[in-house]
Amino acid sequence: MNAVLRRPLLAIPVILTALTGLGVLGVAVGTVLANSRLFGIGVAGMLVLYGLSLIAFAWFTAKGQGWALGLIVASALLHLMVVYSLLTSDDRAQFVGTLIVAPFILVTAVTAILAVGRHELGKVGRGGRA
């Protein structure tokens, strides 16, 4: 098992970011199914790019790349702002869905920030090996 993934403060944001990326890819598929016109395909394309980016951030962090952990922090903070914005929605389904994902986004942000602050990636050793 990868040494990065043996450290909880690193494993949690890495795994949750990868799962978020997979979720974004699922939303991209749903976007095309709901709107197969040019706009829907364009939105889906951007969601695919973003979802793959999140998965790449998680993968590079698991490989011990510090710059990728910074991008996990940045994306988690962005997701927190989106969650806050969606919680003000009048759409009940959107509100409930946001309530479901909010704890995971919050845990991702907190653990990623703590991992950076405690230099967890540096404790793993060079190249992600213990």
C-alpha positions as CSV (number, residue, x, y, z in Angstrom):
1,M,0.0,0.0,0.0
2,N,1.2,3.5,-0.8
3,A,2.8,5.3,2.2
4,V,0.8,8.4,1.6
5,L,-2.4,6.5,1.9
6,R,-1.3,5.0,5.3
7,R,-1.4,8.6,6.8
8,P,-5.0,9.4,7.6
9,L,-4.6,13.2,7.2
10,L,-3.4,12.5,3.7
11,A,-5.5,9.5,2.8
12,I,-8.9,11.1,3.6
13,P,-8.6,14.2,1.3
14,V,-7.0,12.1,-1.4
15,I,-9.7,9.4,-1.4
16,L,-12.5,12.0,-1.0
17,T,-11.1,14.1,-3.8
18,A,-10.9,11.1,-6.1
19,L,-14.5,10.2,-5.3
20,T,-15.6,13.8,-5.9
21,G,-13.9,13.6,-9.3
22,L,-15.9,10.5,-10.1
23,G,-19.1,12.2,-8.9
24,V,-18.4,15.1,-11.2
25,L,-17.9,12.7,-14.1
26,G,-21.3,11.2,-13.2
27,V,-22.9,14.7,-13.3
28,A,-21.3,15.1,-16.7
29,V,-23.0,12.0,-18.0
30,G,-26.3,13.2,-16.5
31,T,-25.9,16.6,-18.2
32,V,-25.6,15.0,-21.6
33,L,-28.6,12.8,-20.9
34,A,-30.7,15.8,-19.8
35,N,-29.5,18.2,-22.6
36,S,-27.9,16.7,-25.6
37,R,-27.8,20.0,-27.4
38,L,-24.5,22.0,-27.9
39,F,-24.8,23.8,-24.6
40,G,-25.3,20.6,-22.6
41,I,-22.4,18.9,-24.4
42,G,-20.2,21.9,-23.7
43,V,-21.1,21.9,-20.0
44,A,-20.5,18.1,-19.9
45,G,-17.1,18.6,-21.5
46,M,-16.1,21.1,-18.9
47,L,-17.3,18.8,-16.1
48,V,-15.4,15.9,-17.6
49,L,-12.2,18.0,-17.6
50,Y,-12.8,19.1,-14.0
51,G,-13.6,15.6,-12.8
52,L,-10.5,14.2,-14.4
53,S,-8.5,17.1,-12.9
54,L,-9.7,16.2,-9.4
55,I,-8.8,12.5,-10.0
56,A,-5.3,13.6,-11.2
57,F,-4.8,15.8,-8.1
58,A,-5.6,12.8,-5.9
59,W,-3.3,10.5,-7.9
60,F,-0.4,12.9,-7.9
61,T,-0.8,13.6,-4.2
62,A,-0.9,9.8,-3.6
63,K,2.4,9.7,-5.5
64,G,3.9,12.3,-3.0
65,Q,3.7,15.5,-5.1
66,G,3.2,18.5,-2.8
67,W,1.9,20.8,-5.4
68,A,-1.1,18.5,-6.0
69,L,-2.0,18.6,-2.3
70,G,-2.2,22.4,-2.6
71,L,-4.6,21.9,-5.5
72,I,-6.7,19.6,-3.3
73,V,-6.9,22.3,-0.7
74,A,-7.9,24.9,-3.3
75,S,-10.6,22.7,-4.9
76,A,-12.0,21.8,-1.5
77,L,-12.3,25.4,-0.6
78,L,-14.0,26.1,-3.9
79,H,-16.4,23.2,-3.2
80,L,-17.2,24.7,0.2
81,M,-18.2,27.9,-1.5
82,V,-20.4,26.1,-4.0
83,V,-22.0,24.1,-1.1
84,Y,-22.7,27.3,0.8
85,S,-24.2,28.9,-2.3
86,L,-26.4,25.8,-3.1
87,L,-27.7,25.7,0.5
88,T,-29.6,29.0,-0.2
89,S,-31.4,27.3,-3.1
90,D,-35.2,27.2,-3.1
91,D,-35.1,23.9,-5.0
92,R,-35.7,21.2,-2.3
93,A,-33.9,18.4,-4.2
94,Q,-30.9,20.5,-4.7
95,F,-30.9,21.6,-1.0
96,V,-31.2,18.0,0.2
97,G,-28.5,16.8,-2.2
98,T,-26.2,19.6,-1.0
99,L,-26.8,18.6,2.6
100,I,-25.8,15.1,1.8
101,V,-22.5,16.0,0.2
102,A,-21.6,19.0,2.5
103,P,-20.1,16.9,5.3
104,F,-17.8,15.1,2.9
105,I,-16.7,18.4,1.3
106,L,-16.0,19.8,4.8
107,V,-14.0,16.8,5.9
108,T,-12.0,17.0,2.7
109,A,-11.2,20.7,3.2
110,V,-10.3,20.3,6.9
111,T,-8.1,17.3,6.5
112,A,-6.3,18.7,3.5
113,I,-5.6,22.0,5.3
114,L,-4.4,20.1,8.4
115,A,-2.2,17.9,6.2
116,V,-0.6,20.9,4.7
117,G,-0.2,22.7,8.0
118,R,1.4,19.7,9.7
119,H,3.6,18.9,6.7
120,E,2.2,15.4,6.4
121,L,3.5,14.9,2.9
122,G,7.1,15.7,4.1
123,K,6.8,13.0,6.8
124,V,6.1,10.3,4.2
125,G,9.5,10.7,2.6
126,R,10.8,11.4,-0.9
127,G,8.6,10.2,-3.7
128,G,5.8,9.0,-1.4
129,R,7.8,6.1,0.1
130,A,8.1,5.5,3.8
